[in-house]
Amino acid sequence: MKQKMSGLSKLYIALIIVFLYAPIVVMIIFSFNSTVSTSVIGGFSTRWYRALLHDTGTMKALTNTLLLAVTSSLVATVMGTAAAVGINAMKRKWVKKTTMHVTNIPMMNPEIVTGISMMLLFVFAGALIHKDDVLGFGTMLIAHITFNLPYVILSVLPKLRQMDPHLPEAAMDLGCTPLRAFFKVTLPTISTGITTGLMMSFTLSLDDFVISYFTQGPSFETLPIRIFSMTKKRVTPDMYALSTLIFAAILLLLILLNVSQVRGERKLRNKLDKGGAS
């Protein structure tokens, strides 16, 4: 039987939702404010959205951030998927557990420890090859891939465990090579986990500040670092507009992702129903 929620439970959930989303709502409202004030609304205006387009420094930082997030999430997704397949295929339990513990270290480690340790590693490597300006896009890319990998692995592994292990074997019995069986059988089965890992990696890379701050170079600035540099003076309202656009884009992406997953599950259910009926 379904249990009805009490009035207190509904109030509790409503307070949590308000607490989580009230700051975002306030930010969206003030992104359309006609004045510079962060406490008084002077009227509706798209002034700060127009100002954002003419802010070359911010647009350059946004381009850098998107380039870094897309590249690191794609590389981390490919490497993480391959690692998840390898971990899932391990026969010895103690080896699998040890590998998982080692894999989770970048995720559990405080970001400031990861950032400082990577900075020292990159500077040390630069000293070995007699290069002073080693920090830049390449070092940030390696750092982002490193902390994204565990999230991809943890997203793909459950899908591999849910999959019938005999399906790839059946495909190979029918003439597929192991590689072809992986792309024809395994990959479509775990595609939702791969997509989730990709989305999570992209979001984490887009949002990261601490690790990026320690591994950045003078010629490559990301958006979080630029906004942090603004806090020493004043954050201009065009940042509210930019944050609103990023929030809307991520929200739209999540909605499309959920819709595609629901449709995929519905198609799979229909196929199974037709197969059972026949």
Contacts in CASP RR format, 6 or more apart in sequence:
PFRMAT RR
TARGET T0000
AUTHOR 0000-0000-0000
METHOD contacts of the structure
MODEL  1
MKQKMSGLSKLYIALIIVFLYAPIVVMIIFSFNSTVSTSVIGGFSTRWYR
ALLHDTGTMKALTNTLLLAVTSSLVATVMGTAAAVGINAMKRKWVKKTTM
HVTNIPMMNPEIVTGISMMLLFVFAGALIHKDDVLGFGTMLIAHITFNLP
YVILSVLPKLRQMDPHLPEAAMDLGCTPLRAFFKVTLPTISTGITTGLMM
SFTLSLDDFVISYFTQGPSFETLPIRIFSMTKKRVTPDMYALSTLIFAAI
LLLLILLNVSQVRGERKLRNKLDKGGAS
5 13 0 8 1.000
24 247 0 8 1.000
27 240 0 8 1.000
27 243 0 8 1.000
27 244 0 8 1.000
27 247 0 8 1.000
28 240 0 8 1.000
28 244 0 8 1.000
28 247 0 8 1.000
29 41 0 8 1.000
30 38 0 8 1.000
30 41 0 8 1.000
30 237 0 8 1.000
30 240 0 8 1.000
31 48 0 8 1.000
31 49 0 8 1.000
31 237 0 8 1.000
31 240 0 8 1.000
31 241 0 8 1.000
31 243 0 8 1.000
31 244 0 8 1.000
32 43 0 8 1.000
32 44 0 8 1.000
32 45 0 8 1.000
32 46 0 8 1.000
32 48 0 8 1.000
33 41 0 8 1.000
33 42 0 8 1.000
33 43 0 8 1.000
33 45 0 8 1.000
33 48 0 8 1.000
33 237 0 8 1.000
34 42 0 8 1.000
34 43 0 8 1.000
34 44 0 8 1.000
34 45 0 8 1.000
34 47 0 8 1.000
35 41 0 8 1.000
35 42 0 8 1.000
35 43 0 8 1.000
36 236 0 8 1.000
36 237 0 8 1.000
38 237 0 8 1.000
48 236 0 8 1.000
48 237 0 8 1.000
48 238 0 8 1.000
48 240 0 8 1.000
48 241 0 8 1.000
49 238 0 8 1.000
49 241 0 8 1.000
49 245 0 8 1.000
51 236 0 8 1.000
51 237 0 8 1.000
51 238 0 8 1.000
51 241 0 8 1.000
52 58 0 8 1.000
52 59 0 8 1.000
52 238 0 8 1.000
52 241 0 8 1.000
52 242 0 8 1.000
53 59 0 8 1.000
55 236 0 8 1.000
55 238 0 8 1.000
57 226 0 8 1.000
58 223 0 8 1.000
58 226 0 8 1.000
58 238 0 8 1.000
58 239 0 8 1.000
58 242 0 8 1.000
60 221 0 8 1.000
61 221 0 8 1.000
61 222 0 8 1.000
61 223 0 8 1.000
61 225 0 8 1.000
61 226 0 8 1.000
62 223 0 8 1.000
62 242 0 8 1.000
64 137 0 8 1.000
64 220 0 8 1.000
64 221 0 8 1.000
64 222 0 8 1.000
64 223 0 8 1.000
65 206 0 8 1.000
65 222 0 8 1.000
65 223 0 8 1.000
65 224 0 8 1.000
66 206 0 8 1.000
67 137 0 8 1.000
68 137 0 8 1.000
68 140 0 8 1.000
68 141 0 8 1.000
68 144 0 8 1.000
68 205 0 8 1.000
68 222 0 8 1.000
69 144 0 8 1.000
69 202 0 8 1.000
69 205 0 8 1.000
69 206 0 8 1.000
70 202 0 8 1.000
71 141 0 8 1.000
72 141 0 8 1.000
72 144 0 8 1.000
72 145 0 8 1.000
72 148 0 8 1.000
72 201 0 8 1.000
72 205 0 8 1.000
73 148 0 8 1.000
73 198 0 8 1.000
73 201 0 8 1.000
73 202 0 8 1.000
73 205 0 8 1.000
74 198 0 8 1.000
75 141 0 8 1.000
75 145 0 8 1.000
76 144 0 8 1.000
76 145 0 8 1.000
76 148 0 8 1.000
76 149 0 8 1.000
76 151 0 8 1.000
76 152 0 8 1.000
76 201 0 8 1.000
77 152 0 8 1.000
77 194 0 8 1.000
77 197 0 8 1.000
77 198 0 8 1.000
77 201 0 8 1.000
79 145 0 8 1.000
79 149 0 8 1.000
79 152 0 8 1.000
80 149 0 8 1.000
80 152 0 8 1.000
80 153 0 8 1.000
80 156 0 8 1.000
81 152 0 8 1.000
81 156 0 8 1.000
81 190 0 8 1.000
81 194 0 8 1.000
83 103 0 8 1.000
83 149 0 8 1.000
83 152 0 8 1.000
83 153 0 8 1.000
84 152 0 8 1.000
84 153 0 8 1.000
84 156 0 8 1.000
84 157 0 8 1.000
84 160 0 8 1.000
85 156 0 8 1.000
85 160 0 8 1.000
85 182 0 8 1.000
85 186 0 8 1.000
87 96 0 8 1.000
87 99 0 8 1.000
87 100 0 8 1.000
87 103 0 8 1.000
87 153 0 8 1.000
87 157 0 8 1.000
88 157 0 8 1.000
88 160 0 8 1.000
88 161 0 8 1.000
90 96 0 8 1.000
90 99 0 8 1.000
103 149 0 8 1.000
103 150 0 8 1.000
103 153 0 8 1.000
104 150 0 8 1.000
104 154 0 8 1.000
106 114 0 8 1.000
106 146 0 8 1.000
106 147 0 8 1.000
106 149 0 8 1.000
106 150 0 8 1.000
107 147 0 8 1.000
107 150 0 8 1.000
107 151 0 8 1.000
107 154 0 8 1.000
111 147 0 8 1.000
111 208 0 8 1.000
111 210 0 8 1.000
111 211 0 8 1.000
112 210 0 8 1.000
112 214 0 8 1.000
114 143 0 8 1.000
114 146 0 8 1.000
114 147 0 8 1.000
114 210 0 8 1.000
114 211 0 8 1.000
115 143 0 8 1.000
115 210 0 8 1.000
115 211 0 8 1.000
115 213 0 8 1.000
115 214 0 8 1.000
115 215 0 8 1.000
116 214 0 8 1.000
118 139 0 8 1.000
118 142 0 8 1.000
118 143 0 8 1.000
118 146 0 8 1.000
118 211 0 8 1.000
118 214 0 8 1.000
118 215 0 8 1.000
119 135 0 8 1.000
119 214 0 8 1.000
119 215 0 8 1.000
122 134 0 8 1.000
122 135 0 8 1.000
122 139 0 8 1.000
122 142 0 8 1.000
122 215 0 8 1.000
123 134 0 8 1.000
123 135 0 8 1.000
125 134 0 8 1.000
126 132 0 8 1.000
126 134 0 8 1.000
133 217 0 8 1.000
133 218 0 8 1.000
135 215 0 8 1.000
135 216 0 8 1.000
135 217 0 8 1.000
135 218 0 8 1.000
136 215 0 8 1.000
136 216 0 8 1.000
136 217 0 8 1.000
136 219 0 8 1.000
136 220 0 8 1.000
137 220 0 8 1.000
139 215 0 8 1.000
139 216 0 8 1.000
139 217 0 8 1.000
140 212 0 8 1.000
140 215 0 8 1.000
140 216 0 8 1.000
140 217 0 8 1.000
140 220 0 8 1.000
140 222 0 8 1.000
142 215 0 8 1.000
143 211 0 8 1.000
143 212 0 8 1.000
143 215 0 8 1.000
144 205 0 8 1.000
144 208 0 8 1.000
144 211 0 8 1.000
144 212 0 8 1.000
147 204 0 8 1.000
147 208 0 8 1.000
147 211 0 8 1.000
148 200 0 8 1.000
148 201 0 8 1.000
148 204 0 8 1.000
148 205 0 8 1.000
151 197 0 8 1.000
151 200 0 8 1.000
151 201 0 8 1.000
151 204 0 8 1.000
152 194 0 8 1.000
152 197 0 8 1.000
152 198 0 8 1.000
152 200 0 8 1.000
152 201 0 8 1.000
155 193 0 8 1.000
155 194 0 8 1.000
155 196 0 8 1.000
155 197 0 8 1.000
155 200 0 8 1.000
156 190 0 8 1.000
156 193 0 8 1.000
156 194 0 8 1.000
156 197 0 8 1.000
158 193 0 8 1.000
159 189 0 8 1.000
159 190 0 8 1.000
159 192 0 8 1.000
159 193 0 8 1.000
159 194 0 8 1.000
160 186 0 8 1.000
160 190 0 8 1.000
163 186 0 8 1.000
163 189 0 8 1.000
163 190 0 8 1.000
167 185 0 8 1.000
167 186 0 8 1.000
167 189 0 8 1.000
168 178 0 8 1.000
168 181 0 8 1.000
168 182 0 8 1.000
168 185 0 8 1.000
168 186 0 8 1.000
171 180 0 8 1.000
171 181 0 8 1.000
171 184 0 8 1.000
171 185 0 8 1.000
172 178 0 8 1.000
172 181 0 8 1.000
176 184 0 8 1.000
176 185 0 8 1.000
187 194 0 8 1.000
192 261 0 8 1.000
195 257 0 8 1.000
195 261 0 8 1.000
199 253 0 8 1.000
199 254 0 8 1.000
199 257 0 8 1.000
203 250 0 8 1.000
206 246 0 8 1.000
207 224 0 8 1.000
208 222 0 8 1.000
208 224 0 8 1.000
209 224 0 8 1.000
209 225 0 8 1.000
209 228 0 8 1.000
212 222 0 8 1.000
212 224 0 8 1.000
212 225 0 8 1.000
213 225 0 8 1.000
213 228 0 8 1.000
216 222 0 8 1.000
216 225 0 8 1.000
223 242 0 8 1.000
227 235 0 8 1.000
227 239 0 8 1.000
230 236 0 8 1.000
230 239 0 8 1.000
END
